[in-house]
Amino acid sequence: MRPSSRILYLSHPEVMIDAQTPVPEWKISDQGRRRLKAACKRGWPGRGWRIIASPEVKAQQTAELLSNAFALPLHTHPDMGEVDRNATGYLPHDAHEKLANALFDQPDIGPQGWESAAAASARITKAFQEVLAEVSGNMLFVGHGAVGSFLWCALTNTPISRAAGQRRMGSFWAGSMGPAGFAPLHGWQALETAAANKAR
């Protein structure tokens, strides 16, 4: 791999919840779009990035908005999707949070048929490594909260835990990748902090 690349991982912002539509097909909401546009107006992430996005609609919409704002090349990796939750489909908030807690607390077990955290971590880490092998320069990954947290844990050699999870959709973490491996800059921060972390 080339000497050093800056790395950003952004989770999609708020979505339009639709119980009748498969979760991977959900779209970002007006609120989510406003937050993205506000970050772009503040100059984040700026030029000089390559975007690599999850194939899910909400991630694609997020990536396309950023790509269009700064004329950034956009790639899609098929294995960057969120934890597979098709076994249950849409769940009300409290029920979803209960299973999400179980997902993080017992990484080797997929609650109620969900993809396990361990399996999702292996998948997203492999996708990340494949991108590094093929793409050079500074990279902005656009995906999801859970798998983004798993990737952070894998890169920082820390155990999977809910404490490592994002507090809000539309958050990002940052670091760099060089010959010595991954060097973290900061964990999850909401997009609203982007003005202070421009191009980081």
Helices and strands as residue ranges (DSSP letters): E 5-11, G 23-25, H 30-41, E 49-53, H 57-70, E 74-76, H 93-105, G 111-113, H 117-134, E 138-143, H 145-156, G 162-164, E 171-178, E 181-190, G 191-197
